Amino acid sequence: MNNVLTRPWLFLMFLLPAIGLYVIFMGIPLVQSLYYAFFQWDGVTEMTFVGLDNFAGLLEDEVFRRSFYNNVSFILFSTFISMPIIVAVALLLSQVRRFQTFYRTGVFLPTVLSTAVVGVLWLYIYHPDAGLLNNFLRLLKLDSLTQYWLSDPKWAMISVLVANAWQWTGFYVVLVLAAILGVPRELTEAAEIDGANAWQKTWFITLPLIRPVLVVIFLLNVSGSMKALDIIMVMTEGGPFQTTDVLATYMVTKAFREYEYGYGSAIAVVIFLLTLLFAWIIQRANKKEQEVEL
């Protein structure tokens, strides 16, 4: 072991395969996208240099703006609706003493399914005639609440958000549950001796101690929201009338359906930069809050 520590190049040898794969599948495509973003190109004919015209066009593109707002909807939904549900379910599971593994597996199960399977499953749930949701409403004599969930511009986006949240909630619940179970029992027992109730123990002990995990989950939610693609392609393909388009689906449409590779590459670069920006903002906000507490 001491011989290995005195030879740093050995560590580099072990890292080289992973670094090579990362460069091939991440680094090179990223550089190529940045390069193509400055050209007008259909993938066949000769490329024409247009400078920043592709990026300037994005600022005037109504579909691009709507797609960006839909990405923001993903982030807001995961932050203000999914996150409280995730924490609440994890707290409930942490109090279960019997069959906890069974419940944990049941919650985690949707994460194991591929996004294509989840999308098809929810297509059947949202089906206006044979779907589970509308039939359940009819069973309750609430026929007036039945909708064409994925065909109505008012409901299509929220329907996709629910399906996406259903798939990933279990994964985050398991992460939060592991953090909760890692909280020292001595702290909660001391709080009980001081007369703290369950709500006070959760608010003043559990949540502050698991905050690093919550920040990580928030970062994963933001990055996942910015690159959301497959669930929308399976369920709506951006419709109806492009009301469920996000930046990634709009990029695919421009690059691979309309053969505007330069414009699509510009969208890809913007997605990358926005993801970095949001991640930086979250980390800075979390760091400042920790400094205030200290």
C-alpha positions as CSV (number, residue, x, y, z in Angstrom):
1,M,0.0,0.0,0.0
2,N,2.8,2.4,0.8
3,N,4.4,1.7,-2.6
4,V,1.2,2.6,-4.3
5,L,0.9,5.9,-2.4
6,T,4.4,6.9,-3.5
7,R,3.5,6.3,-7.1
8,P,0.6,8.7,-8.1
9,W,0.7,7.5,-11.7
10,L,-0.8,4.2,-10.5
11,F,-3.9,6.1,-9.5
12,L,-4.0,7.8,-12.9
13,M,-3.8,4.4,-14.6
14,F,-6.9,3.2,-12.8
15,L,-8.7,6.5,-13.6
16,L,-7.8,6.6,-17.3
17,P,-10.6,4.2,-18.5
18,A,-13.3,6.2,-16.7
19,I,-11.8,9.5,-17.9
20,G,-11.6,8.2,-21.4
21,L,-15.2,7.2,-21.4
22,Y,-16.3,10.5,-19.9
23,V,-14.3,12.4,-22.6
24,I,-15.7,10.3,-25.4
25,F,-19.4,10.4,-24.4
26,M,-19.5,13.8,-22.6
27,G,-16.6,16.0,-23.4
28,I,-16.4,15.6,-27.2
29,P,-20.2,15.9,-27.8
30,L,-20.2,19.0,-25.6
31,V,-17.4,20.7,-27.6
32,Q,-19.1,19.6,-30.9
33,S,-22.4,21.1,-29.8
34,L,-20.7,24.4,-28.9
35,Y,-18.9,24.4,-32.3
36,Y,-22.0,23.6,-34.3
37,A,-24.0,26.3,-32.4
38,F,-22.2,29.0,-34.4
39,F,-23.1,27.5,-37.8
40,Q,-26.2,27.0,-39.9
41,W,-26.2,23.4,-40.9
42,D,-28.7,20.7,-42.0
43,G,-26.3,17.8,-41.4
44,V,-25.7,17.2,-45.1
45,T,-24.7,20.3,-47.0
46,E,-21.8,22.6,-46.2
47,M,-21.9,24.5,-42.9
48,T,-22.3,28.3,-42.9
49,F,-20.8,30.3,-40.1
50,V,-23.5,32.6,-38.6
51,G,-21.8,33.6,-35.4
52,L,-24.3,34.3,-32.5
53,D,-27.3,34.4,-34.8
54,N,-28.6,31.0,-33.5
55,F,-28.5,32.3,-29.9
56,A,-30.1,35.6,-30.9
57,G,-32.8,33.7,-32.6
58,L,-33.6,31.9,-29.3
59,L,-34.4,35.2,-27.6
60,E,-37.2,35.8,-30.2
61,D,-38.4,32.2,-30.4
62,E,-41.8,31.9,-28.7
63,V,-41.6,28.1,-28.6
64,F,-38.2,28.3,-26.9
65,R,-39.5,30.6,-24.2
66,R,-42.5,28.4,-23.6
67,S,-40.2,25.3,-23.4
68,F,-38.1,27.1,-20.9
69,Y,-41.1,28.0,-18.8
70,N,-42.1,24.3,-18.9
71,N,-38.7,23.4,-17.6
72,V,-39.2,25.9,-14.8
73,S,-42.6,24.2,-14.1
74,F,-40.7,20.9,-13.6
75,I,-38.4,22.6,-11.1
76,L,-41.2,24.3,-9.2
77,F,-43.3,21.2,-9.1
78,S,-40.5,19.1,-7.7
79,T,-39.6,21.8,-5.2
80,F,-43.0,22.8,-3.8
81,I,-45.0,19.6,-4.3
82,S,-42.8,16.6,-4.7
83,M,-40.2,17.6,-2.0
84,P,-42.7,17.9,0.9
85,I,-44.3,14.6,-0.2
86,I,-40.9,12.9,-0.3
87,V,-40.0,14.2,3.2
88,A,-43.5,13.3,4.6
89,V,-43.4,9.7,3.3
90,A,-39.8,9.2,4.5
91,L,-40.8,10.4,8.0
92,L,-43.8,8.1,8.0
93,L,-41.7,5.1,6.9
94,S,-39.1,5.9,9.6
95,Q,-41.7,5.4,12.2
96,V,-42.7,2.0,10.9
97,R,-41.3,-0.9,12.9
98,R,-42.8,-3.9,11.0
99,F,-42.6,-4.6,7.3
100,Q,-40.4,-1.5,6.7
101,T,-38.5,-3.3,4.0
102,F,-41.7,-4.2,2.2
103,Y,-43.0,-0.6,2.2
104,R,-39.6,0.7,1.2
105,T,-39.5,-1.7,-1.8
106,G,-43.0,-0.8,-2.7
107,V,-42.2,2.9,-2.7
108,F,-39.0,2.4,-4.7
109,L,-40.6,0.1,-7.3
110,P,-41.6,2.8,-9.9
111,T,-37.9,3.9,-10.1
112,V,-36.9,0.5,-11.3
113,L,-39.2,0.8,-14.3
114,S,-37.9,2.4,-17.5
115,T,-39.3,5.8,-18.4
116,A,-40.9,4.3,-21.5
117,V,-42.8,1.8,-19.4
118,V,-43.9,4.6,-17.0
119,G,-45.0,6.8,-19.9
120,V,-47.1,4.0,-21.5
121,L,-48.6,3.1,-18.1
122,W,-49.7,6.6,-17.5
123,L,-51.0,6.9,-21.0
124,Y,-53.5,4.1,-20.1
125,I,-54.3,5.8,-16.8
126,Y,-55.1,9.1,-18.6
127,H,-57.0,7.5,-21.4
128,P,-60.3,9.5,-21.7
129,D,-62.5,6.4,-22.2
130,A,-60.8,3.4,-20.8
131,G,-58.4,5.1,-18.4
132,L,-58.3,4.4,-14.7
133,L,-58.5,8.0,-13.7
134,N,-61.7,8.9,-15.6
135,N,-63.4,5.6,-14.8
136,F,-62.6,6.2,-11.1
137,L,-64.2,9.6,-11.3
138,R,-67.2,8.2,-13.0
139,L,-67.5,5.5,-10.3
140,L,-67.7,8.4,-7.8
141,K,-70.4,10.1,-9.9
142,L,-68.0,12.9,-10.7
143,D,-68.4,12.7,-14.5
144,S,-68.1,16.5,-14.7
145,L,-64.4,16.2,-13.6
146,T,-63.4,13.8,-16.3
147,Q,-61.0,15.3,-18.8
148,Y,-59.0,14.6,-22.0
149,W,-55.9,14.8,-19.7
150,L,-53.2,14.7,-22.4
151,S,-55.1,16.4,-25.2
152,D,-56.3,19.4,-23.2
153,P,-53.6,22.2,-23.2
154,K,-54.8,23.2,-19.7
155,W,-54.1,19.7,-18.2
156,A,-51.4,18.1,-20.4
157,M,-48.4,19.6,-18.6
158,I,-49.6,18.9,-15.1
159,S,-50.5,15.3,-16.1
160,V,-46.9,14.8,-17.3
161,L,-45.5,16.3,-14.1
162,V,-47.5,13.9,-12.0
163,A,-46.3,10.9,-14.0
164,N,-42.7,12.0,-13.8
165,A,-42.9,12.7,-10.0
166,W,-44.5,9.2,-9.5
167,Q,-41.5,7.6,-11.1
168,W,-38.8,9.4,-9.1
169,T,-40.4,10.0,-5.7
170,G,-39.5,6.5,-4.4
171,F,-35.8,7.0,-5.2
172,Y,-35.6,10.2,-3.3
173,V,-37.7,8.8,-0.4
174,V,-35.2,6.0,0.1
175,L,-32.4,8.6,0.2
176,V,-34.2,10.8,2.8
177,L,-35.2,7.7,4.8
178,A,-31.5,6.6,5.0
179,A,-30.6,10.1,6.3
180,I,-33.4,10.1,8.8
181,L,-32.4,6.7,10.2
182,G,-28.9,8.0,10.5
183,V,-29.9,10.7,12.9
184,P,-28.4,9.9,16.4
185,R,-31.1,8.6,18.7
186,E,-29.5,10.3,21.6
187,L,-30.6,13.7,20.2
188,T,-34.2,12.7,19.9
189,E,-34.3,11.0,23.3
190,A,-32.8,14.1,24.9
191,A,-35.4,16.3,23.1
192,E,-38.2,14.0,24.5
193,I,-36.8,14.4,28.0
194,D,-37.0,18.1,27.5
195,G,-40.6,17.8,26.6
196,A,-40.4,18.1,22.8
197,N,-43.3,16.7,20.8
198,A,-43.0,14.8,17.5
199,W,-43.4,18.0,15.4
200,Q,-40.7,19.8,17.3
201,K,-38.3,16.9,17.1
202,T,-38.9,16.8,13.3
203,W,-38.5,20.6,12.7
204,F,-35.6,21.4,15.1
205,I,-33.6,18.1,15.0
206,T,-34.4,15.8,12.0
207,L,-34.8,18.3,9.2
208,P,-31.6,20.4,10.0
209,L,-29.5,17.2,10.3
210,I,-30.7,15.8,6.9
211,R,-30.5,19.2,5.1
212,P,-27.3,18.1,3.2
213,V,-29.3,15.2,1.7
214,L,-32.2,17.5,0.9
215,V,-29.8,19.9,-0.9
216,V,-28.4,17.0,-3.0
217,I,-32.0,15.9,-3.9
218,F,-32.8,19.5,-4.9
219,L,-29.8,19.6,-7.2
220,L,-30.7,16.3,-8.7
221,N,-34.3,17.5,-9.2
222,V,-33.1,20.7,-10.9
223,S,-30.6,18.9,-13.2
224,G,-33.2,16.2,-14.0
225,S,-35.8,18.9,-14.8
226,M,-33.5,20.7,-17.2
227,K,-32.8,17.6,-19.2
228,A,-36.3,16.1,-19.1
229,L,-37.0,14.4,-22.4
230,D,-38.1,10.8,-22.5
231,I,-41.3,11.0,-20.4
232,I,-42.6,13.8,-22.6
233,M,-41.6,12.1,-25.9
234,V,-43.5,8.9,-24.8
235,M,-46.6,10.7,-23.4
236,T,-47.2,13.8,-25.6
237,E,-44.2,14.4,-28.0
238,G,-44.5,18.0,-26.9
239,G,-48.2,18.4,-27.8
240,P,-50.9,19.4,-27.8
241,F,-49.8,22.5,-29.8
242,Q,-46.3,22.3,-28.2
243,T,-47.7,23.1,-24.8
244,T,-45.7,20.4,-23.2
245,D,-42.4,21.0,-25.0
246,V,-39.4,21.5,-22.9
247,L,-35.9,22.6,-24.0
248,A,-34.7,19.0,-24.6
249,T,-37.7,18.0,-26.7
250,Y,-37.5,21.3,-28.7
251,M,-33.8,20.6,-29.3
252,V,-34.6,17.1,-30.7
253,T,-37.3,18.6,-32.9
254,K,-35.1,21.3,-34.3
255,A,-32.0,19.1,-34.8
256,F,-33.4,15.7,-35.9
257,R,-36.8,16.5,-37.3
258,E,-36.3,19.9,-38.9
259,Y,-32.6,19.3,-39.6
260,E,-31.5,22.6,-38.1
261,Y,-28.4,21.2,-36.3
262,G,-26.9,24.5,-35.6
263,Y,-30.0,25.8,-33.9
264,G,-30.5,22.6,-32.0
265,S,-26.9,22.7,-30.8
266,A,-27.5,26.3,-29.6
267,I,-30.4,25.0,-27.5
268,A,-28.2,22.2,-26.1
269,V,-25.6,24.7,-25.0
270,V,-28.2,26.8,-23.3
271,I,-29.5,23.8,-21.4
272,F,-26.0,23.0,-20.2
273,L,-25.3,26.6,-19.1
274,L,-28.7,27.0,-17.4
275,T,-28.2,23.7,-15.5
276,L,-24.8,25.0,-14.3
277,L,-26.3,28.3,-13.4
278,F,-29.1,26.8,-11.3
279,A,-26.7,24.4,-9.6
280,W,-24.4,27.3,-8.7
281,I,-27.2,29.4,-7.3
282,I,-28.4,26.5,-5.1
283,Q,-24.9,25.8,-3.8
284,R,-24.3,29.5,-3.1
285,A,-27.6,29.9,-1.3
286,N,-26.9,26.8,0.8
287,K,-23.4,28.0,1.6
288,K,-24.6,31.4,2.7
289,E,-27.3,29.9,4.9
290,Q,-24.7,27.7,6.6
291,E,-22.4,30.7,7.2
292,V,-25.3,32.6,8.7
293,E,-26.1,29.8,11.1
294,L,-22.4,29.6,12.2
